Amino acid sequence: MDFPAQLPRRQAPSPARSARPQPRHTRGAARHYAALDLGTNNCRLLIARPQGDGFAVVDAFSRIVRLGEGLAHSGALSDAAIERTIAALRVCADKLKRRNVTLARSVATEACRRASNGAPFIARVLEETGIHLDIISAEEEARLAVLGCHALLEPGSGPALVFDIGGGSTELVLVDADTTVPRVRDWHSAPWGVVSLTESAGGGNTAEERARAYKRMRTLVAESFAPFAARLPRPGGVPRLLGTSGTVTTLASVHLGLERYDRSQVDGLIAPAAAMRTISQELAGMSLTERAKLPCIGRERADLVVAGCAILEGILDLWPAERLGVADRGIREGILRRLMETGA
């Protein structure tokens, strides 16, 4: 595969070995673990140390990089998106070195799975930052998300649905949540995330155009969910639903009327599904300028949040829960738990 012309590359030392202990680590010192999740829209890093049955966060980093910008049309990662992403990964590499991380895993998801130049991009990241990115499958992505957030599922009987609305795809996971670690019964990866759906069907300057665009997005989402919908059993008892994504945390913030994002109020929130649907429809009817003025959306999320709303409504159609659990945790936390438990 041809790789687009780039700026001169520089060699970088590895900041932390992937899933292998560092020899410099001293006996008795607190072990630091790291998880890096490079998605279609965001680059996120979490560094933590074991504490009790879980872990304590030592450092964190999150930046919107829009790696998948233009991917729906070109089929490749753009030069500008690559440069933005590598700049963010250099920050991550510096944090990994400064925090003396013992064990790390860094993963890339849908944008790199789909892009024609995904593999050369991964090679360049390793060369310039020392970070080895694993392009994981949609199935592993779904399982890691569940591992990271399942503790927030409401108690109950029967299967529960956990979902992760990403930038380039949406993962739906049906789990039996009656055990300490839920058993995955079925899963589905739809090719629509907030970036890919916006680029393919979003837009609209007038109210009529916005309504048509939203209807298009809802139709595409429903079609992509159809195979999974046909396999889903009827929910037993009270349907349980848990979402982990920027979409659900943003809508939860709007629901709470927050002036600024507050993880302590959002993570673990149980919101009425009807209220989240109403907010989704209201946001879809607003102009870009109107959405950007909302404190918890702002300019960075104003153009993508409507696609997330369309996906969320599709999920609520699929699994008619009255309450929606909100998780500000997912893949990174799943990686950390796996590293701390198994060392791999």
N, C-alpha and C positions, 0 to 999 in steps of 0.2 A: 504494500500500500504506500502511496506517495504521501509524504508528510509536508504540510504547507511550510513555506519558507519562514524561518523564525529568526529572532535575534540570536547573536552568538551565545552558545551555551557554556555554562561553567560547571566544573566538577565540584560536588559537595560531599563531605563525609556523611556517613549514615548517622542520624541523630539518635536512633534507638533501633536495636535489632528487632525484627518482627518475630514475635512469639519465641524469643530465646533470651535467657538471662544475660545481663551484662557482667563481665568479669570484674569490673571496678566496684561492684556493689559489695558493701561490707556487711559482715555477719551482725545481726541484731538491728540493723537500721531498718526504717520503714520502707517497704517496697512500694515503688510508684509504678502504676500501670497507666496505659494510655489507649484511647480509642479515637480514631479519626474517621469521620464519615464524609466522603466527598459525593454530594448529590448533584442533581441537575441544576439546582438553584443555589444551594448553600454548601459551605465548607465548615464543618464543626469538629472541634477537638475537645476531648474531656480527659483530664489527668486526675487520678484518684489513688487513694491508698485504702487497703482493707480496714474496715471498722465494724466490729460486731458481726451481724449477719449480712451486712452490706458493705458500703464504702463511703469514705468522706472525700469530697471533691477538693483537689489541691489547686487546680488551675483549669480554665476553660477558655475557649475561643470560638467565635462564630462570626462568619462574614458571608453576605450575599455575593456570590461570584458569577451567577448565571452562566455556568459552564455550558449548559445546553441551549443557550440563546442562538436562534437561527437553525438549530439542528433539524427541526421538523421539515424545513424546506431544502436545506443543503445536504443533509445526511452526514455532515462532518462538523467537528468542533472548529469554531472560528479562531483566527489568530488573536483577536482581541479578548475573547473568552479565555483562551489558554493563558494569555499574559496575566489577566486578572486572577486566575486560579493559582498560577504558580506564585504570584506575589503573596497570596494568602497562605499557601503551603510553606513558603519561606518563614513566615511568622510562626507557623506550627512547628517547623523544624527547630527553630530557635527555642521555643518553649520546651520541646522534648529534651533538648540538650541541657538547658538550664535547670530543669526539674530532675535530672538524673533518672530518667525513666528506665525501669528494669525490663519491662515487657510491654510491647506495643503491637497493635494491629491497626492497619489503615485500609479502608475499603472504598471502592468506587462502585457506583450503581448504574442506573439506567442510561445516563448520557454516554458513559464509556462503553456500556454494553452495545449501544445502538450505533455509535459513531464509526465511520469508516476509518478514521485515524485514531481510534481509541488506544490501540496498542502502542503506536509511536508516542502518543502523549504520555502514557504511563512510563515509557522508557525515558522520556525527557525529564519527567518529574523526579525519577530516581537519580538521574545524572546531576540535576541542578540542586536538589534539596536533600538527597539521601533518603527520602521517604519511599518505601516500596508499597505501592497501592495494589491491592488484590481486587480485580473486577469480579464481584460476587454474583451469583445467580439470583434471579428474582425469588426463588424459593428460599435461599439462605437469607436474603434480605427480609423476607416476611418472618422467618423464624427468629431472627435476631431482634426484630421489632417487638414481637410477642414476648420474648425473654426479657426485654428491657422494661416493658410496661405492664405486664400481666398482673402485678401486685395491686393495681388500681381497679381491677374488675370488681364490680359489686358482688357480694355473696348471692348465691342462688343455685338453682338446679337447671340441668339441661345445657346445651351448647351455648356459647357466647361468640359474638363476632367482633374481631379486632381488626382495625384498618389503619393504614398509613398512606396518607395522600402526599406523594412526593412531587418533585418538579417534572419528572418525565414518565412516571408510572404511579399506579395506585395498587397497593397490595391489600387483599382481603383474606382473612384467616379465620376459619371456623375452628374453635377449640372446645375441648372438654375441660372445663375449669374447676373440676372437683378435686384436683390433686395439687400438690405444692407447685409443680411446674406443669402448666396446661399441656395436654396432648393435642397436637394438631390433627384434626379430622380431615380437613380439606383446605385448599388455598387456591387463590386466583390472582394473577397479575394482569391488570388492564393497562394498555399502552398510553393511558392519559394521566398526566400530572398537570400541575398548574401552568407550567411553561409550555409543554407540548400542546395542551388543549387551547390555551390562549392564542398561540401562534397559528393553530389550525382553524379555529372557529370563533375567536374572540373579536372584540372591536365594537364600533358603533358610536357615532357622534350624537345622534338624536335618540329620543326615548324609544321610537319605533325600531330603529336599527339595533339598539341594545337589547330590546325584547326578542328580536329575531335571532341575534347572536346567542343569547342565553338559551333559547329553545334549541338551536343547533347543538350547543354544547351538551344540553341535557339528553338529546337524542343519541349523540355519539357515545356518551357515558352509558346510557341504558343498553345500547347495542353491545358494548364491550363487556358489560356485566352479565349479559344474557346466558352464556354457557354456565356460569357459576350459579345464577339464579335457578336454572333448571335442576341443579344438583342439590340445592339447599333443602334441608328438612324443615318442617314447620317448627318454629321455636317452641320449646317445651316450657311451660310455666310463664314467667315474666321474661321477655326477651332482654338480654343484656348486650350492650354495645359500648365499645371503648375505642376512641380515636386518638392517634398520635400523629401530629403534623402541625405545621405552621398555620394551616387553615383552621383547624379546630381550636388552637390556642388563641388565634386572632379573633375568631367569632366569640369565643368565651369571654375575651377581654371586652368586646363590644357589649355583650350581654350583661356584664358586670358594671359597665359604664366607667371603666378605668381610664384615668388620664394618661397613664403610662403603663407599660407592661409590668406585671408583678407575678413572678412565677409562683410565689407562695400562695397566691389566691387562685391561680389557674390550675396548677398541677394537682389533680385529684378532684377537681370540681365535678359535680354531677349536675348537668344542665337539662332543662326540659327540651326534648327533641323538637317540639312544636315551636319553641322560642328560637331555636337555632335555625329552623327552616324559615321562619318569618324574617330573621335577620339576613339570611342568605338572599331572599327575594328582594328585600329592601336595598341591599348593596348592589344587586344586579341591576336595579332600576336607576341607580345614581350615575352621574357622570364621573369621569376620571378625577376631575378637580374636586368634586364633592367627596369622593371616597378618600382622596389624599388629605383632606382636612380633618378626618377622624383621627383622634390621637393615637389609637393603637394600630392604625393601618399606615398612614403616612405615604410619602411618595414612593418609597421602595416597594411597597406591597400593593399599591392601589391598582396597578394594571393586572396583577395576577390573582387577586383574591376572588374575583368573580368566577373564574374557572374552578377554584376550590369549592366555591358555593355550589356550583352545578354538580360537582362530584359528590359532595356531601349529601345533596338532595337525592342523588341516585342511590346512595347507600341507605338512606332513610326509607326510600321506596322498597329497597331489597330486604331490609331487616326492620320491621316496624316496631322498634323499641320506643317507649315513651320517654326514656331518659338516656342521655348521652354522657358517658364518662370521658373526661378530658385528660390527656397525659402530655406533659412536657418532658417526655423521656422516650427512648426508643432504641434505635440501632446502637448508638454509642454505649448506652447502659447495658444492652445485651452483650456486646463485645466484652465490656469490662467484667461482667459476671462470669462469662465463659473463661476469660483469661485467669481470673482469680481462683476459679474452681478447678480448672484443668491444666492451666499453664500453656494453653494452645488455642 
